[in-house]
C-alpha cells in the first residue's frame, strides 16, 4: 500500500500540472553582468531545446517506412520531439506522453531485435527521463524506471518476442543513467540541507553569543549600579541629621527613599542570581576603570606585545559604566591582537572630547604565524554590545598596512551639579548618625556578587 501510494502521488497526482522550468540564478562570480548573466540563466532551456532538435533528426527513421511511408517522416520526427519540449512546462506529463509515443511506434513500426525501440524513441525517452529526474526527487526516477521497464516488456510480449533481451538491455541502460542522476541529486540535496543547517546554526550561535555577552555585561555593571544605589541609600538616611529639627514630612521622605534604594539593591541581587552561571565567581576587587589601564598595558607588554598609549584632551572622571566598558573594549582589542597578530605592535588612543569619549586601538601587520585561537571568536560582538548599550558607535576595518583598527565613540552627557554632589556626598555624611547601618545593609545586598560595591560605598 505504501508503494502504491508513492507511485500514485509521484506519477498520477497532478501529472499534467503546469510546472515551468525557472531560469537559473547564477552564483556570484559565475557570470558577468548584462547579457552574459541572462544567457547563463536560460542555459537549461537551451539545452532541452537542443535535445529536442537531436530527437527530431533521429525521428527521421526509415524503419517507419513500412507503415507511414516516406512522406510522413516529418510527422514521425515531430511525434518524438513533443515529449522532450513538454518537459519545460509539464515534466510528469511529458514522461507519460513519451510512454504513449513508445507504444504507438512499437505497435506500428518494424524495429528488429530492438523492438519496441527506435533510435528516435531511445533518445527521446532518455532525454525525458534525464530532465524529469533532475526536476523532481530521486524516488520519481525509480518509479519512472519501473514503468519504462514494464512498458517495454509488455510491448515485446504483444509483438510476439519471446526473447526480451532488447527490453532488458534498455532497462539496464536507463537504470544506470537514472542511478547516476539520483546520486547527484541526493548529494545536492544533502549539501543544500547541510548549508541550511549551517546557516541556522550560525544564526543561533550568534544569538547565543549576544545573550552571553549581555549577561556578562549585566554582571559587571551590577557593581556600578549597586554602588550608586548604595550612595543613594546612605545620603537618604544621613540627610535628616544634617538639618536641625527637620520637618517630619522631610524625614519621612528621606526614609522612603532609603527603603526604596535598599529594596532595589535586594532585587538587583536576585536578578544577578538568575543570570549568573554555575561556574561564575564573584570578583574580589572593584570593577576596573581607565585609571587601571596602565596595569593592563604592563601585562600586555609582558606577554610580548609592544603597546603605546596616547591620551588627548582634558582627562576627567566619567560615569563608571562608561569607564568599565572602555576598559573592557581596550582589553578585548589587545587580546585579539595577541591572538591574531603576533609579533606586531599596538597603539591605544584615548580622546576626551566634548560630549563623549573616543577610543582607537590600532595594531600592525603580524610578523609571525598565529597559533590556534583560544578565545570564543566573538570578541567583536562583545565590544559592539557594550558600545550599543551606551548609545555609541563602533567601526572595525583593516588598515592599508595589513593591520586592524577598532574605533569607538561613546557619548557622555556633561557632568551636572547633581552628579558632582553624588560623588562627593559620601564623605560629607561619614560622621552622621545611622549611616553605618545603611552601609552594612548595602554590603549585604551586594554580597556574593561584587565585593567592590561595599568597598566603594
C-alpha positions as CSV (number, residue, x, y, z in Angstrom):
1,X,0.0,0.0,0.0
2,X,2.9,2.4,0.7
3,X,4.4,1.6,-2.6
4,X,1.1,2.1,-4.4
5,X,0.6,5.4,-2.6
6,X,4.1,6.6,-3.5
7,X,3.5,5.7,-7.2
8,X,0.1,7.4,-7.3
9,X,1.5,10.5,-5.6
10,X,4.6,10.9,-7.8
11,X,3.3,9.9,-11.2
12,X,-0.5,10.2,-11.2
13,X,-1.4,13.1,-8.8
14,X,-1.4,16.3,-10.9
15,X,0.6,14.6,-13.6
16,X,-0.2,17.3,-16.1
17,X,0.2,20.2,-13.7
18,X,1.8,23.3,-15.0
19,X,5.4,23.4,-13.6
20,X,7.5,25.7,-15.8
21,X,11.3,25.4,-15.6
22,X,12.6,28.5,-14.0
23,X,15.7,30.3,-15.1
24,X,18.9,29.7,-13.2
25,X,20.2,32.1,-10.5
26,X,23.9,32.4,-11.3
27,X,26.2,32.3,-8.3
28,X,28.3,35.3,-7.5
29,X,31.2,35.5,-10.0
30,X,29.8,32.8,-12.3
31,X,28.8,35.3,-14.9
32,X,29.3,38.9,-15.8
33,X,26.5,41.5,-15.7
34,X,24.1,42.1,-18.5
35,X,23.7,39.8,-21.5
36,X,26.1,37.1,-20.2
37,X,24.2,36.7,-17.0
38,X,20.9,36.4,-18.8
39,X,22.4,33.8,-21.2
40,X,23.6,31.7,-18.3
41,X,20.1,31.9,-16.7
42,X,18.4,30.4,-19.7
43,X,21.1,27.7,-20.3
44,X,18.9,24.8,-19.2
45,X,16.1,25.8,-21.6
46,X,18.6,26.0,-24.4
47,X,20.0,22.5,-23.5
48,X,16.5,21.0,-23.6
49,X,15.7,22.6,-27.0
50,X,19.0,21.2,-28.3
51,X,17.9,17.7,-27.1
52,X,14.6,18.2,-28.9
53,X,16.4,19.1,-32.1
54,X,18.6,16.0,-31.9
55,X,15.5,13.9,-31.3
56,X,13.8,15.4,-34.3
57,X,16.7,14.4,-36.5
58,X,16.7,10.9,-35.1
59,X,13.0,10.7,-35.7
60,X,13.5,10.5,-39.4
61,X,13.9,6.8,-39.2
62,X,13.4,4.6,-42.3
63,X,12.1,1.9,-40.1
64,X,8.8,3.8,-40.1
65,X,8.5,3.5,-43.9
66,X,6.6,0.2,-43.6
67,X,3.6,2.0,-42.2
68,X,3.9,5.7,-42.6
69,X,5.6,6.0,-45.9
70,X,8.4,8.4,-46.7
71,X,6.1,11.4,-46.9
72,X,5.2,11.1,-43.2
73,X,8.7,11.0,-41.8
74,X,8.4,14.6,-40.6
75,X,5.3,13.7,-38.6
76,X,7.2,10.8,-37.0
77,X,10.0,13.2,-36.1
78,X,7.7,15.7,-34.5
79,X,5.9,13.0,-32.6
80,X,9.1,12.0,-30.7
81,X,10.1,15.7,-30.3
82,X,7.0,16.9,-28.4
83,X,7.6,15.0,-25.2
84,X,11.1,16.5,-24.9
85,X,9.9,20.0,-25.3
86,X,7.0,19.3,-22.9
87,X,9.5,18.7,-20.1
88,X,9.9,22.5,-19.9
89,X,6.4,23.0,-18.6
90,X,4.8,19.7,-17.6
91,X,7.6,17.2,-16.6
92,X,5.4,14.3,-15.4
93,X,3.0,14.6,-18.2
94,X,6.0,14.6,-20.6
95,X,7.0,11.2,-19.2
96,X,3.6,9.7,-19.8
97,X,3.4,11.2,-23.3
98,X,6.8,9.6,-24.0
99,X,5.5,6.2,-22.9
100,X,2.5,6.7,-25.2
101,X,4.8,7.5,-28.2
102,X,6.8,4.4,-27.4
103,X,3.6,2.3,-27.5
104,X,2.5,3.8,-30.8
105,X,5.8,3.4,-32.6
106,X,6.3,0.0,-31.1
107,X,3.0,-1.3,-32.4
108,X,3.2,0.3,-35.9
109,X,6.8,0.0,-36.8
110,X,9.3,-2.8,-37.6
111,X,12.4,-2.4,-35.5
112,X,14.1,-5.8,-35.5
113,X,15.7,-7.0,-32.3
114,X,15.4,-3.6,-30.6
115,X,11.6,-3.8,-30.5
116,X,9.8,-1.7,-29.5
117,X,12.6,0.9,-29.6
118,X,13.8,3.0,-32.5
119,X,16.8,5.5,-32.4
120,X,14.3,8.3,-32.1
121,X,12.3,6.8,-29.2
122,X,15.5,5.7,-27.4
123,X,16.9,9.2,-27.4
124,X,13.5,10.8,-26.7
125,X,12.8,8.7,-23.7
126,X,16.4,9.1,-22.4
127,X,16.1,12.9,-22.6
128,X,12.7,12.9,-20.9
129,X,14.0,10.6,-18.1
130,X,17.1,12.8,-17.5
131,X,15.2,16.1,-17.4
132,X,12.3,14.8,-15.3
133,X,14.7,13.1,-12.9
134,X,16.7,16.4,-12.5
135,X,13.5,18.4,-11.9
136,X,11.9,16.0,-9.4
137,X,13.1,14.0,-6.4
138,X,15.1,10.7,-6.7
139,X,12.0,8.5,-5.9
140,X,10.3,9.7,-9.0
141,X,13.3,8.4,-11.1
142,X,12.8,4.9,-9.5
143,X,9.1,4.9,-10.4
144,X,9.8,6.0,-14.0
145,X,12.4,3.2,-14.4
146,X,9.8,0.6,-13.2
147,X,7.1,2.0,-15.6
148,X,9.6,2.1,-18.5
149,X,10.7,-1.5,-18.0
150,X,7.0,-2.7,-17.7
151,X,6.0,-0.9,-20.9
152,X,9.0,-2.3,-22.8
153,X,8.2,-5.9,-21.6
154,X,4.5,-5.6,-22.4
155,X,5.3,-4.3,-25.9
156,X,7.8,-7.1,-26.5
157,X,5.2,-9.7,-25.5
158,X,2.5,-8.1,-27.7
159,X,4.8,-8.2,-30.7
160,X,5.4,-11.9,-30.1
161,X,9.0,-11.6,-29.0
162,X,9.9,-14.5,-26.8
163,X,13.4,-13.1,-26.1
164,X,13.1,-9.8,-24.2
165,X,16.8,-9.2,-24.5
166,X,16.3,-5.8,-26.0
167,X,14.0,-4.7,-23.2
168,X,16.4,-5.9,-20.6
169,X,19.3,-4.1,-22.2
170,X,17.3,-0.8,-22.4
171,X,16.2,-1.3,-18.7
172,X,19.9,-1.7,-17.7
173,X,20.9,1.3,-19.7
174,X,18.2,3.6,-18.4
175,X,18.6,2.3,-14.9
176,X,22.3,3.2,-14.9
177,X,21.6,6.7,-16.2
178,X,18.9,7.3,-13.6
179,X,21.0,5.9,-10.8
180,X,23.8,8.4,-11.6
181,X,21.4,11.3,-11.7
182,X,19.7,10.2,-8.5
183,X,23.1,10.0,-6.7
184,X,24.0,13.5,-7.9
185,X,20.5,14.7,-6.9
186,X,20.8,13.2,-3.5
187,X,24.2,14.8,-3.0
188,X,23.0,18.2,-4.0
189,X,20.0,17.9,-1.6
190,X,22.3,16.8,1.2
191,X,24.7,19.8,0.5
192,X,21.7,22.1,0.4
193,X,20.4,20.8,3.7
194,X,23.8,20.9,5.4
195,X,24.2,24.5,4.2
196,X,20.8,25.4,5.5
197,X,21.6,23.8,8.9
198,X,24.9,25.6,9.0
199,X,23.2,28.9,8.4
200,X,20.6,28.2,11.1
201,X,23.4,27.0,13.5
202,X,25.4,30.2,12.7
203,X,22.4,32.4,13.5
204,X,21.7,30.5,16.7
205,X,25.3,30.7,17.7
206,X,25.5,34.4,17.1
207,X,22.2,34.9,19.0
208,X,23.6,32.8,21.9
209,X,26.8,34.8,21.8
210,X,25.0,38.1,22.0
211,X,22.9,36.8,25.0
212,X,26.1,35.6,26.8
213,X,27.8,38.9,26.2
214,X,24.8,40.8,27.5
215,X,24.8,38.6,30.6
216,X,28.5,39.3,31.2
217,X,27.9,43.0,30.8
218,X,25.0,42.8,33.3
219,X,27.2,41.0,35.8
220,X,29.9,43.6,35.5
221,X,27.6,46.6,35.6
222,X,26.0,45.2,38.8
223,X,28.9,46.7,40.7
224,X,28.3,50.1,39.2
225,X,24.6,50.1,39.8
226,X,24.9,48.7,43.3
227,X,27.4,51.5,44.1
228,X,25.1,54.2,43.0
229,X,22.1,52.7,44.9
230,X,24.3,52.4,48.0
231,X,25.2,56.1,47.7
232,X,21.5,57.0,47.4
233,X,20.6,54.9,50.5
234,X,23.4,56.4,52.6
235,X,22.6,60.0,51.6
236,X,18.9,59.5,52.2
237,X,19.5,58.1,55.7
238,X,22.1,60.7,56.6
239,X,20.4,63.8,55.2
240,X,17.9,64.4,58.1
241,X,20.9,64.6,60.5
242,X,22.5,67.4,58.5
243,X,19.5,69.7,59.2
244,X,18.5,71.0,62.6
245,X,14.9,69.9,63.6
246,X,13.9,68.7,60.1
247,X,10.1,68.6,59.4
248,X,8.6,65.2,59.9
249,X,7.5,65.2,56.2
250,X,11.1,65.6,55.1
251,X,12.4,62.9,57.4
252,X,9.7,60.5,56.2
253,X,10.5,61.3,52.5
254,X,14.2,60.5,53.1
255,X,13.2,57.3,54.9
256,X,11.1,56.3,51.9
257,X,14.0,57.0,49.5
258,X,16.3,54.9,51.7
259,X,13.8,52.0,51.8
260,X,13.3,52.0,48.0
261,X,17.1,52.1,47.5
262,X,17.7,49.1,49.8
263,X,14.8,47.2,48.1
264,X,16.3,47.9,44.7
265,X,19.6,46.5,45.9
266,X,17.9,43.4,47.1
267,X,16.1,42.9,43.8
268,X,19.3,43.6,41.9
269,X,20.9,40.7,43.8
270,X,18.1,38.4,42.9
271,X,18.3,39.3,39.2
272,X,22.0,38.7,39.2
273,X,21.4,35.3,40.7
274,X,19.2,34.4,37.7
275,X,21.8,35.4,35.1
276,X,24.8,34.1,37.0
277,X,26.3,30.9,35.6
278,X,27.1,27.9,37.8
279,X,30.8,28.5,37.4
280,X,30.6,32.2,37.9
281,X,32.8,33.6,40.7
282,X,32.2,37.0,42.1
283,X,35.1,39.4,41.7
284,X,37.1,40.2,44.8
285,X,38.0,43.7,43.7
286,X,36.2,46.7,42.2
287,X,35.5,46.7,38.5
288,X,38.3,48.2,36.5
289,X,38.3,51.8,35.1
290,X,40.5,53.7,32.8
291,X,42.7,54.6,35.8
292,X,43.7,50.9,35.9
293,X,44.7,50.9,32.2
294,X,48.4,51.2,32.9
295,X,48.3,47.8,34.7
296,X,46.6,46.2,31.7
297,X,49.1,47.6,29.3
298,X,52.0,46.4,31.5
299,X,50.6,42.9,31.4
300,X,50.2,43.1,27.7
301,X,53.8,44.2,27.3
302,X,55.0,41.3,29.4
303,X,53.1,39.0,27.1
304,X,55.2,40.2,24.2
305,X,53.1,42.9,22.6
306,X,54.7,46.4,22.4
307,X,51.8,48.8,23.1
308,X,51.8,52.6,23.2
309,X,49.2,54.8,24.9
310,X,48.2,58.2,23.8
311,X,45.8,60.4,25.6
312,X,44.3,63.6,24.1
313,X,42.0,66.1,25.7
314,X,41.4,67.0,29.3
315,X,41.3,63.9,31.4
316,X,38.2,63.8,33.5
317,X,36.2,61.4,35.6
318,X,33.5,59.6,33.5
319,X,30.5,57.5,34.6
320,X,31.6,54.2,36.0
321,X,29.7,52.3,33.3
322,X,31.5,54.2,30.5
323,X,34.9,53.7,32.1
324,X,34.3,50.0,32.7
325,X,33.1,49.5,29.1
326,X,36.0,51.5,27.7
327,X,38.5,49.3,29.7
328,X,36.9,46.1,28.5
329,X,36.9,47.2,24.9
330,X,40.6,48.1,25.0
331,X,41.3,44.8,26.9
332,X,39.4,42.7,24.2
333,X,41.1,44.6,21.3
334,X,44.6,44.0,22.7
335,X,43.7,40.3,23.4
336,X,42.7,39.9,19.7
337,X,46.0,41.5,18.7
338,X,47.9,39.0,20.8
339,X,45.9,36.1,19.3
340,X,45.7,37.1,15.7
341,X,48.7,39.4,15.0
342,X,51.7,38.0,16.9
343,X,54.8,40.0,16.6
344,X,53.1,43.2,15.8
345,X,52.8,46.4,17.8
346,X,49.7,48.2,19.1
347,X,48.6,51.7,19.8
348,X,45.9,52.8,22.2
349,X,44.5,56.3,21.7
350,X,42.0,57.8,24.2
351,X,40.4,61.1,23.4
352,X,38.4,63.0,26.0
353,X,36.3,65.2,23.7
354,X,33.3,67.4,24.3
355,X,30.3,65.2,24.6
356,X,32.0,61.8,24.8
357,X,34.9,59.5,24.9
358,X,36.8,58.4,21.8
359,X,38.9,55.2,21.6
360,X,41.1,53.9,18.8
361,X,43.0,50.7,19.1
362,X,45.4,50.0,16.2
363,X,47.7,47.1,15.6
364,X,50.2,46.5,12.8
365,X,50.8,43.5,10.5
366,X,51.5,40.2,12.1
367,X,55.2,39.1,11.7
368,X,54.7,35.6,13.0
369,X,52.2,32.8,12.2
370,X,49.2,33.0,14.5
371,X,48.6,29.8,16.6
372,X,45.3,28.2,17.3
373,X,43.0,30.8,18.9
374,X,41.9,30.1,22.5
375,X,39.2,32.7,22.5
376,X,35.5,32.3,21.8
377,X,35.8,34.0,18.5
378,X,33.2,36.6,19.3
379,X,35.2,39.4,20.9
380,X,33.9,42.0,18.4
381,X,30.4,41.0,19.3
382,X,31.0,41.8,22.9
383,X,32.6,45.1,22.1
384,X,29.7,46.0,19.8
385,X,27.2,45.1,22.6
386,X,28.9,47.4,25.1
387,X,29.0,50.3,22.7
388,X,25.4,49.8,21.7
389,X,24.4,49.7,25.3
390,X,25.9,53.1,25.8
391,X,24.4,54.5,22.6
392,X,27.8,54.8,20.9
393,X,29.2,53.9,17.5
394,X,31.9,51.4,16.6
395,X,33.8,50.7,13.4
396,X,36.3,47.9,12.6
397,X,38.4,47.7,9.5
398,X,41.7,46.5,8.1
399,X,44.4,49.1,7.5
400,X,46.3,49.6,4.4
401,X,49.4,48.3,6.1
402,X,47.8,45.0,6.8
403,X,46.8,45.7,10.5
404,X,43.5,46.1,12.1
405,X,41.8,49.1,13.6
406,X,38.9,49.5,16.1
407,X,37.4,52.9,16.5
408,X,34.8,53.6,19.2
409,X,32.9,56.7,20.3
410,X,30.9,56.7,23.5
411,X,28.6,59.7,24.1
412,X,28.8,61.1,27.7
413,X,26.4,63.7,28.9
414,X,28.0,66.8,30.6
415,X,28.6,66.4,34.3
416,X,26.0,68.4,36.2
417,X,25.9,69.6,39.8
418,X,23.7,66.8,40.9
419,X,26.2,64.2,39.7
420,X,29.2,66.0,41.3
421,X,27.3,66.2,44.6
422,X,26.6,62.5,44.5
423,X,30.2,61.6,44.0
424,X,31.3,63.8,46.9
425,X,28.3,63.3,49.2
426,X,29.6,60.1,50.8
427,X,32.5,61.8,52.6
428,X,30.2,64.5,53.8
429,X,27.9,62.1,55.7
430,X,30.5,59.8,57.0
431,X,30.1,61.0,60.5
432,X,26.3,61.2,60.5
433,X,24.4,59.0,62.9
434,X,22.9,55.9,61.4
435,X,24.9,55.9,58.2
436,X,27.0,52.9,59.2
437,X,23.9,50.7,59.4
438,X,23.0,51.6,55.8
439,X,26.5,50.8,54.6
440,X,26.3,47.4,56.1
441,X,22.9,46.8,54.6
442,X,24.1,47.9,51.1
443,X,27.0,45.5,51.5
444,X,24.7,42.7,52.4
445,X,22.6,43.3,49.3
446,X,25.6,43.1,47.1
447,X,27.4,40.3,48.9
448,X,28.3,37.3,46.8
449,X,28.0,39.3,43.6
450,X,30.5,42.1,43.6
451,X,32.6,42.8,46.8
452,X,33.9,46.0,45.4
453,X,30.5,47.6,45.8
454,X,30.7,47.7,49.6
455,X,34.3,49.0,49.5
456,X,33.4,51.8,47.2
457,X,30.2,52.6,49.2
